[in-house]
């Protein structure tokens, strides 16, 4: 459940925060790993 929320946040972040996409990706990659491992 929580992982789905994170995934939606990641998509929103990717779409709306393209200017800082690298920061966004690094942040969510670190957090998503916790849910998928």
mmCIF entry with sequence, helices, sheets and N, C-alpha, C, O atoms, coordinates in Angstrom:
data_MODEL
# 
_entry.id   MODEL 
# 
_entity.id                         1 
_entity.type                       polymer 
_entity.pdbx_number_of_molecules   1 
# 
_entity_poly.entity_id                      1 
_entity_poly.type                           'polypeptide(L)' 
_entity_poly.nstd_linkage                   no 
_entity_poly.nstd_monomer                   no 
_entity_poly.pdbx_seq_one_letter_code       
;(UNK)(UNK)(UNK)(UNK)(UNK)(UNK)(UNK)(UNK)(UNK)(UNK)(UNK)(UNK)(UNK)(UNK)(UNK)(UNK)
(UNK)(UNK)(UNK)(UNK)(UNK)(UNK)(UNK)(UNK)(UNK)(UNK)(UNK)(UNK)(UNK)(UNK)(UNK)(UNK)
(UNK)(UNK)(UNK)(UNK)(UNK)
;
_entity_poly.pdbx_seq_one_letter_code_can   XXXXXXXXXXXXXXXXXXXXXXXXXXXXXXXXXXXXX 
_entity_poly.pdbx_strand_id                 A 
# 
loop_
_entity_poly_seq.entity_id 
_entity_poly_seq.num 
_entity_poly_seq.mon_id 
_entity_poly_seq.hetero 
1 1  UNK n 
1 2  UNK n 
1 3  UNK n 
1 4  UNK n 
1 5  UNK n 
1 6  UNK n 
1 7  UNK n 
1 8  UNK n 
1 9  UNK n 
1 10 UNK n 
1 11 UNK n 
1 12 UNK n 
1 13 UNK n 
1 14 UNK n 
1 15 UNK n 
1 16 UNK n 
1 17 UNK n 
1 18 UNK n 
1 19 UNK n 
1 20 UNK n 
1 21 UNK n 
1 22 UNK n 
1 23 UNK n 
1 24 UNK n 
1 25 UNK n 
1 26 UNK n 
1 27 UNK n 
1 28 UNK n 
1 29 UNK n 
1 30 UNK n 
1 31 UNK n 
1 32 UNK n 
1 33 UNK n 
1 34 UNK n 
1 35 UNK n 
1 36 UNK n 
1 37 UNK n 
# 
_struct_asym.id          A 
_struct_asym.entity_id   1 
# 
loop_
_struct_conf.conf_type_id 
_struct_conf.id 
_struct_conf.pdbx_PDB_helix_id 
_struct_conf.beg_label_comp_id 
_struct_conf.beg_label_asym_id 
_struct_conf.beg_label_seq_id 
_struct_conf.pdbx_beg_PDB_ins_code 
_struct_conf.end_label_comp_id 
_struct_conf.end_label_asym_id 
_struct_conf.end_label_seq_id 
_struct_conf.pdbx_end_PDB_ins_code 
_struct_conf.beg_auth_comp_id 
_struct_conf.beg_auth_asym_id 
_struct_conf.beg_auth_seq_id 
_struct_conf.end_auth_comp_id 
_struct_conf.end_auth_asym_id 
_struct_conf.end_auth_seq_id 
_struct_conf.pdbx_PDB_helix_class 
_struct_conf.details 
_struct_conf.pdbx_PDB_helix_length 
HELX_P HELX_P1 AA1 UNK A 2  ? UNK A 16 ? UNK A 2  UNK A 16 1 ? 15 
HELX_P HELX_P2 AA2 UNK A 18 ? UNK A 20 ? UNK A 18 UNK A 20 5 ? 3  
HELX_P HELX_P3 AA3 UNK A 21 ? UNK A 36 ? UNK A 21 UNK A 36 1 ? 16 
# 
_struct_conf_type.id          HELX_P 
_struct_conf_type.criteria    ? 
_struct_conf_type.reference   ? 
# 
loop_
_atom_site.group_PDB 
_atom_site.id 
_atom_site.type_symbol 
_atom_site.label_atom_id 
_atom_site.label_alt_id 
_atom_site.label_comp_id 
_atom_site.label_asym_id 
_atom_site.label_entity_id 
_atom_site.label_seq_id 
_atom_site.pdbx_PDB_ins_code 
_atom_site.Cartn_x 
_atom_site.Cartn_y 
_atom_site.Cartn_z 
_atom_site.occupancy 
_atom_site.B_iso_or_equiv 
_atom_site.pdbx_formal_charge 
_atom_site.auth_seq_id 
_atom_site.auth_comp_id 
_atom_site.auth_asym_id 
_atom_site.auth_atom_id 
_atom_site.pdbx_PDB_model_num 
ATOM 1   N N  . UNK A 1 1  ? 0.833  -1.195 0.000   1.00 0.00 ? 1  UNK A N  1 
ATOM 2   C CA . UNK A 1 1  ? 0.000  0.000  0.000   1.00 0.00 ? 1  UNK A CA 1 
ATOM 3   C C  . UNK A 1 1  ? 0.870  1.249  0.000   1.00 0.00 ? 1  UNK A C  1 
ATOM 4   O O  . UNK A 1 1  ? 0.710  2.136  -0.838  1.00 0.00 ? 1  UNK A O  1 
ATOM 5   N N  . UNK A 1 2  ? 1.780  1.300  0.943   1.00 0.00 ? 2  UNK A N  1 
ATOM 6   C CA . UNK A 1 2  ? 2.647  2.460  1.034   1.00 0.00 ? 2  UNK A CA 1 
ATOM 7   C C  . UNK A 1 2  ? 3.530  2.596  -0.201  1.00 0.00 ? 2  UNK A C  1 
ATOM 8   O O  . UNK A 1 2  ? 3.816  3.708  -0.646  1.00 0.00 ? 2  UNK A O  1 
ATOM 9   N N  . UNK A 1 3  ? 3.955  1.474  -0.749  1.00 0.00 ? 3  UNK A N  1 
ATOM 10  C CA . UNK A 1 3  ? 4.790  1.523  -1.948  1.00 0.00 ? 3  UNK A CA 1 
ATOM 11  C C  . UNK A 1 3  ? 4.022  2.116  -3.131  1.00 0.00 ? 3  UNK A C  1 
ATOM 12  O O  . UNK A 1 3  ? 4.602  2.811  -3.966  1.00 0.00 ? 3  UNK A O  1 
ATOM 13  N N  . UNK A 1 4  ? 2.737  1.844  -3.198  1.00 0.00 ? 4  UNK A N  1 
ATOM 14  C CA . UNK A 1 4  ? 1.924  2.420  -4.268  1.00 0.00 ? 4  UNK A CA 1 
ATOM 15  C C  . UNK A 1 4  ? 1.833  3.930  -4.127  1.00 0.00 ? 4  UNK A C  1 
ATOM 16  O O  . UNK A 1 4  ? 1.874  4.657  -5.120  1.00 0.00 ? 4  UNK A O  1 
ATOM 17  N N  . UNK A 1 5  ? 1.712  4.393  -2.908  1.00 0.00 ? 5  UNK A N  1 
ATOM 18  C CA . UNK A 1 5  ? 1.681  5.834  -2.657  1.00 0.00 ? 5  UNK A CA 1 
ATOM 19  C C  . UNK A 1 5  ? 3.001  6.461  -3.086  1.00 0.00 ? 5  UNK A C  1 
ATOM 20  O O  . UNK A 1 5  ? 3.017  7.512  -3.727  1.00 0.00 ? 5  UNK A O  1 
ATOM 21  N N  . UNK A 1 6  ? 4.091  5.821  -2.735  1.00 0.00 ? 6  UNK A N  1 
ATOM 22  C CA . UNK A 1 6  ? 5.409  6.326  -3.111  1.00 0.00 ? 6  UNK A CA 1 
ATOM 23  C C  . UNK A 1 6  ? 5.558  6.354  -4.626  1.00 0.00 ? 6  UNK A C  1 
ATOM 24  O O  . UNK A 1 6  ? 6.137  7.284  -5.187  1.00 0.00 ? 6  UNK A O  1 
ATOM 25  N N  . UNK A 1 7  ? 5.039  5.344  -5.269  1.00 0.00 ? 7  UNK A N  1 
ATOM 26  C CA . UNK A 1 7  ? 5.136  5.294  -6.730  1.00 0.00 ? 7  UNK A CA 1 
ATOM 27  C C  . UNK A 1 7  ? 4.371  6.446  -7.360  1.00 0.00 ? 7  UNK A C  1 
ATOM 28  O O  . UNK A 1 7  ? 4.852  7.075  -8.303  1.00 0.00 ? 7  UNK A O  1 
ATOM 29  N N  . UNK A 1 8  ? 3.178  6.725  -6.841  1.00 0.00 ? 8  UNK A N  1 
ATOM 30  C CA . UNK A 1 8  ? 2.395  7.851  -7.355  1.00 0.00 ? 8  UNK A CA 1 
ATOM 31  C C  . UNK A 1 8  ? 3.119  9.160  -7.120  1.00 0.00 ? 8  UNK A C  1 
ATOM 32  O O  . UNK A 1 8  ? 3.138  10.028 -7.993  1.00 0.00 ? 8  UNK A O  1 
ATOM 33  N N  . UNK A 1 9  ? 3.713  9.308  -5.955  1.00 0.00 ? 9  UNK A N  1 
ATOM 34  C CA . UNK A 1 9  ? 4.476  10.514 -5.653  1.00 0.00 ? 9  UNK A CA 1 
ATOM 35  C C  . UNK A 1 9  ? 5.661  10.655 -6.599  1.00 0.00 ? 9  UNK A C  1 
ATOM 36  O O  . UNK A 1 9  ? 5.992  11.754 -7.042  1.00 0.00 ? 9  UNK A O  1 
ATOM 37  N N  . UNK A 1 10 ? 6.291  9.529  -6.899  1.00 0.00 ? 10 UNK A N  1 
ATOM 38  C CA . UNK A 1 10 ? 7.423  9.538  -7.815  1.00 0.00 ? 10 UNK A CA 1 
ATOM 39  C C  . UNK A 1 10 ? 6.991  9.997  -9.204  1.00 0.00 ? 10 UNK A C  1 
ATOM 40  O O  . UNK A 1 10 ? 7.678  10.796 -9.841  1.00 0.00 ? 10 UNK A O  1 
ATOM 41  N N  . UNK A 1 11 ? 5.861  9.495  -9.668  1.00 0.00 ? 11 UNK A N  1 
ATOM 42  C CA . UNK A 1 11 ? 5.354  9.892  -10.985 1.00 0.00 ? 11 UNK A CA 1 
ATOM 43  C C  . UNK A 1 11 ? 5.032  11.380 -11.002 1.00 0.00 ? 11 UNK A C  1 
ATOM 44  O O  . UNK A 1 11 ? 5.402  12.093 -11.934 1.00 0.00 ? 11 UNK A O  1 
ATOM 45  N N  . UNK A 1 12 ? 4.348  11.840 -9.976  1.00 0.00 ? 12 UNK A N  1 
ATOM 46  C CA . UNK A 1 12 ? 4.010  13.266 -9.897  1.00 0.00 ? 12 UNK A CA 1 
ATOM 47  C C  . UNK A 1 12 ? 5.272  14.114 -9.877  1.00 0.00 ? 12 UNK A C  1 
ATOM 48  O O  . UNK A 1 12 ? 5.362  15.142 -10.547 1.00 0.00 ? 12 UNK A O  1 
ATOM 49  N N  . UNK A 1 13 ? 6.226  13.670 -9.109  1.00 0.00 ? 13 UNK A N  1 
ATOM 50  C CA . UNK A 1 13 ? 7.482  14.391 -9.004  1.00 0.00 ? 13 UNK A CA 1 
ATOM 51  C C  . UNK A 1 13 ? 8.173  14.446 -10.354 1.00 0.00 ? 13 UNK A C  1 
ATOM 52  O O  . UNK A 1 13 ? 8.680  15.494 -10.753 1.00 0.00 ? 13 UNK A O  1 
ATOM 53  N N  . UNK A 1 14 ? 8.196  13.319 -11.062 1.00 0.00 ? 14 UNK A N  1 
ATOM 54  C CA . UNK A 1 14 ? 8.846  13.255 -12.367 1.00 0.00 ? 14 UNK A CA 1 
ATOM 55  C C  . UNK A 1 14 ? 8.195  14.215 -13.354 1.00 0.00 ? 14 UNK A C  1 
ATOM 56  O O  . UNK A 1 14 ? 8.867  14.856 -14.163 1.00 0.00 ? 14 UNK A O  1 
ATOM 57  N N  . UNK A 1 15 ? 6.879  14.297 -13.268 1.00 0.00 ? 15 UNK A N  1 
ATOM 58  C CA . UNK A 1 15 ? 6.135  15.100 -14.239 1.00 0.00 ? 15 UNK A CA 1 
ATOM 59  C C  . UNK A 1 15 ? 6.224  16.588 -13.937 1.00 0.00 ? 15 UNK A C  1 
ATOM 60  O O  . UNK A 1 15 ? 6.475  17.402 -14.826 1.00 0.00 ? 15 UNK A O  1 
ATOM 61  N N  . UNK A 1 16 ? 6.014  16.934 -12.661 1.00 0.00 ? 16 UNK A N  1 
ATOM 62  C CA . UNK A 1 16 ? 5.874  18.348 -12.303 1.00 0.00 ? 16 UNK A CA 1 
ATOM 63  C C  . UNK A 1 16 ? 7.177  19.011 -11.891 1.00 0.00 ? 16 UNK A C  1 
ATOM 64  O O  . UNK A 1 16 ? 7.275  20.238 -11.880 1.00 0.00 ? 16 UNK A O  1 
ATOM 65  N N  . UNK A 1 17 ? 8.170  18.215 -11.555 1.00 0.00 ? 17 UNK A N  1 
ATOM 66  C CA . UNK A 1 17 ? 9.423  18.798 -11.078 1.00 0.00 ? 17 UNK A CA 1 
ATOM 67  C C  . UNK A 1 17 ? 10.586 18.418 -11.995 1.00 0.00 ? 17 UNK A C  1 
ATOM 68  O O  . UNK A 1 17 ? 11.660 18.035 -11.530 1.00 0.00 ? 17 UNK A O  1 
ATOM 69  N N  . UNK A 1 18 ? 10.358 18.528 -13.274 1.00 0.00 ? 18 UNK A N  1 
ATOM 70  C CA . UNK A 1 18 ? 11.373 18.133 -14.247 1.00 0.00 ? 18 UNK A CA 1 
ATOM 71  C C  . UNK A 1 18 ? 12.681 18.901 -14.068 1.00 0.00 ? 18 UNK A C  1 
ATOM 72  O O  . UNK A 1 18 ? 13.762 18.379 -14.340 1.00 0.00 ? 18 UNK A O  1 
ATOM 73  N N  . UNK A 1 19 ? 12.569 20.132 -13.614 1.00 0.00 ? 19 UNK A N  1 
ATOM 74  C CA . UNK A 1 19 ? 13.757 20.963 -13.462 1.00 0.00 ? 19 UNK A CA 1 
ATOM 75  C C  . UNK A 1 19 ? 14.720 20.390 -12.431 1.00 0.00 ? 19 UNK A C  1 
ATOM 76  O O  . UNK A 1 19 ? 15.935 20.562 -12.537 1.00 0.00 ? 19 UNK A O  1 
ATOM 77  N N  . UNK A 1 20 ? 14.165 19.708 -11.433 1.00 0.00 ? 20 UNK A N  1 
ATOM 78  C CA . UNK A 1 20 ? 15.027 19.107 -10.412 1.00 0.00 ? 20 UNK A CA 1 
ATOM 79  C C  . UNK A 1 20 ? 14.849 17.591 -10.423 1.00 0.00 ? 20 UNK A C  1 
ATOM 80  O O  . UNK A 1 20 ? 14.893 16.934 -9.383  1.00 0.00 ? 20 UNK A O  1 
ATOM 81  N N  . UNK A 1 21 ? 14.649 17.062 -11.611 1.00 0.00 ? 21 UNK A N  1 
ATOM 82  C CA . UNK A 1 21 ? 14.372 15.640 -11.773 1.00 0.00 ? 21 UNK A CA 1 
ATOM 83  C C  . UNK A 1 21 ? 15.484 14.773 -11.184 1.00 0.00 ? 21 UNK A C  1 
ATOM 84  O O  . UNK A 1 21 ? 15.202 13.728 -10.597 1.00 0.00 ? 21 UNK A O  1 
ATOM 85  N N  . UNK A 1 22 ? 16.728 15.184 -11.329 1.00 0.00 ? 22 UNK A N  1 
ATOM 86  C CA . UNK A 1 22 ? 17.844 14.402 -10.792 1.00 0.00 ? 22 UNK A CA 1 
ATOM 87  C C  . UNK A 1 22 ? 17.758 14.287 -9.279  1.00 0.00 ? 22 UNK A C  1 
ATOM 88  O O  . UNK A 1 22 ? 17.980 13.215 -8.717  1.00 0.00 ? 22 UNK A O  1 
ATOM 89  N N  . UNK A 1 23 ? 17.440 15.383 -8.630  1.00 0.00 ? 23 UNK A N  1 
ATOM 90  C CA . UNK A 1 23 ? 17.296 15.379 -7.178  1.00 0.00 ? 23 UNK A CA 1 
ATOM 91  C C  . UNK A 1 23 ? 16.129 14.490 -6.777  1.00 0.00 ? 23 UNK A C  1 
ATOM 92  O O  . UNK A 1 23 ? 16.211 13.708 -5.829  1.00 0.00 ? 23 UNK A O  1 
ATOM 93  N N  . UNK A 1 24 ? 15.052 14.630 -7.516  1.00 0.00 ? 24 UNK A N  1 
ATOM 94  C CA . UNK A 1 24 ? 13.852 13.845 -7.260  1.00 0.00 ? 24 UNK A CA 1 
ATOM 95  C C  . UNK A 1 24 ? 14.144 12.360 -7.413  1.00 0.00 ? 24 UNK A C  1 
ATOM 96  O O  . UNK A 1 24 ? 13.782 11.561 -6.550  1.00 0.00 ? 24 UNK A O  1 
ATOM 97  N N  . UNK A 1 25 ? 14.788 11.996 -8.490  1.00 0.00 ? 25 UNK A N  1 
ATOM 98  C CA . UNK A 1 25 ? 15.079 10.589 -8.736  1.00 0.00 ? 25 UNK A CA 1 
ATOM 99  C C  . UNK A 1 25 ? 15.967 10.008 -7.655  1.00 0.00 ? 25 UNK A C  1 
ATOM 100 O O  . UNK A 1 25 ? 15.718 8.900  -7.180  1.00 0.00 ? 25 UNK A O  1 
ATOM 101 N N  . UNK A 1 26 ? 16.990 10.730 -7.264  1.00 0.00 ? 26 UNK A N  1 
ATOM 102 C CA . UNK A 1 26 ? 17.897 10.220 -6.234  1.00 0.00 ? 26 UNK A CA 1 
ATOM 103 C C  . UNK A 1 26 ? 17.162 10.057 -4.906  1.00 0.00 ? 26 UNK A C  1 
ATOM 104 O O  . UNK A 1 26 ? 17.385 9.085  -4.184  1.00 0.00 ? 26 UNK A O  1 
ATOM 105 N N  . UNK A 1 27 ? 16.297 10.997 -4.591  1.00 0.00 ? 27 UNK A N  1 
ATOM 106 C CA . UNK A 1 27 ? 15.527 10.922 -3.344  1.00 0.00 ? 27 UNK A CA 1 
ATOM 107 C C  . UNK A 1 27 ? 14.597 9.717  -3.346  1.00 0.00 ? 27 UNK A C  1 
ATOM 108 O O  . UNK A 1 27 ? 14.570 8.945  -2.388  1.00 0.00 ? 27 UNK A O  1 
ATOM 109 N N  . UNK A 1 28 ? 13.834 9.558  -4.424  1.00 0.00 ? 28 UNK A N  1 
ATOM 110 C CA . UNK A 1 28 ? 12.860 8.479  -4.465  1.00 0.00 ? 28 UNK A CA 1 
ATOM 111 C C  . UNK A 1 28 ? 13.514 7.123  -4.669  1.00 0.00 ? 28 UNK A C  1 
ATOM 112 O O  . UNK A 1 28 ? 13.008 6.116  -4.174  1.00 0.00 ? 28 UNK A O  1 
ATOM 113 N N  . UNK A 1 29 ? 14.613 7.078  -5.379  1.00 0.00 ? 29 UNK A N  1 
ATOM 114 C CA . UNK A 1 29 ? 15.324 5.809  -5.521  1.00 0.00 ? 29 UNK A CA 1 
ATOM 115 C C  . UNK A 1 29 ? 15.736 5.284  -4.159  1.00 0.00 ? 29 UNK A C  1 
ATOM 116 O O  . UNK A 1 29 ? 15.568 4.099  -3.873  1.00 0.00 ? 29 UNK A O  1 
ATOM 117 N N  . UNK A 1 30 ? 16.271 6.149  -3.323  1.00 0.00 ? 30 UNK A N  1 
ATOM 118 C CA . UNK A 1 30 ? 16.689 5.744  -1.981  1.00 0.00 ? 30 UNK A CA 1 
ATOM 119 C C  . UNK A 1 30 ? 15.504 5.241  -1.162  1.00 0.00 ? 30 UNK A C  1 
ATOM 120 O O  . UNK A 1 30 ? 15.619 4.253  -0.437  1.00 0.00 ? 30 UNK A O  1 
ATOM 121 N N  . UNK A 1 31 ? 14.381 5.913  -1.278  1.00 0.00 ? 31 UNK A N  1 
ATOM 122 C CA . UNK A 1 31 ? 13.214 5.556  -0.478  1.00 0.00 ? 31 UNK A CA 1 
ATOM 123 C C  . UNK A 1 31 ? 12.467 4.346  -1.044  1.00 0.00 ? 31 UNK A C  1 
ATOM 124 O O  . UNK A 1 31 ? 11.970 3.509  -0.291  1.00 0.00 ? 31 UNK A O  1 
ATOM 125 N N  . UNK A 1 32 ? 12.394 4.260  -2.363  1.00 0.00 ? 32 UNK A N  1 
ATOM 126 C CA . UNK A 1 32 ? 11.683 3.134  -2.972  1.00 0.00 ? 32 UNK A CA 1 
ATOM 127 C C  . UNK A 1 32 ? 12.407 1.817  -2.725  1.00 0.00 ? 32 UNK A C  1 
ATOM 128 O O  . UNK A 1 32 ? 11.773 0.768  -2.606  1.00 0.00 ? 32 UNK A O  1 
ATOM 129 N N  . UNK A 1 33 ? 13.708 1.869  -2.650  1.00 0.00 ? 33 UNK A N  1 
ATOM 130 C CA . UNK A 1 33 ? 14.466 0.644  -2.392  1.00 0.00 ? 33 UNK A CA 1 
ATOM 131 C C  . UNK A 1 33 ? 14.031 -0.023 -1.089  1.00 0.00 ? 33 UNK A C  1 
ATOM 132 O O  . UNK A 1 33 ? 14.009 -1.250 -0.984  1.00 0.00 ? 33 UNK A O  1 
ATOM 133 N N  . UNK A 1 34 ? 13.694 0.782  -0.119  1.00 0.00 ? 34 UNK A N  1 
ATOM 134 C CA . UNK A 1 34 ? 13.253 0.239  1.167   1.00 0.00 ? 34 UNK A CA 1 
ATOM 135 C C  . UNK A 1 34 ? 11.984 -0.596 1.009   1.00 0.00 ? 34 UNK A C  1 
ATOM 136 O O  . UNK A 1 34 ? 11.795 -1.592 1.709   1.00 0.00 ? 34 UNK A O  1 
ATOM 137 N N  . UNK A 1 35 ? 11.124 -0.185 0.090   1.00 0.00 ? 35 UNK A N  1 
ATOM 138 C CA . UNK A 1 35 ? 9.841  -0.866 -0.071  1.00 0.00 ? 35 UNK A CA 1 
ATOM 139 C C  . UNK A 1 35 ? 9.942  -2.096 -0.959  1.00 0.00 ? 35 UNK A C  1 
ATOM 140 O O  . UNK A 1 35 ? 9.172  -3.043 -0.801  1.00 0.00 ? 35 UNK A O  1 
ATOM 141 N N  . UNK A 1 36 ? 10.880 -2.087 -1.885  1.00 0.00 ? 36 UNK A N  1 
ATOM 142 C CA . UNK A 1 36 ? 10.942 -3.182 -2.857  1.00 0.00 ? 36 UNK A CA 1 
ATOM 143 C C  . UNK A 1 36 ? 11.907 -4.285 -2.472  1.00 0.00 ? 36 UNK A C  1 
ATOM 144 O O  . UNK A 1 36 ? 11.816 -5.397 -2.992  1.00 0.00 ? 36 UNK A O  1 
ATOM 145 N N  . UNK A 1 37 ? 12.814 -3.998 -1.581  1.00 0.00 ? 37 UNK A N  1 
ATOM 146 C CA . UNK A 1 37 ? 13.768 -5.036 -1.171  1.00 0.00 ? 37 UNK A CA 1 
ATOM 147 C C  . UNK A 1 37 ? 13.082 -6.011 -0.221  1.00 0.00 ? 37 UNK A C  1 
ATOM 148 O O  . UNK A 1 37 ? 13.708 -6.963 0.244   1.00 0.00 ? 37 UNK A O  1 
# 
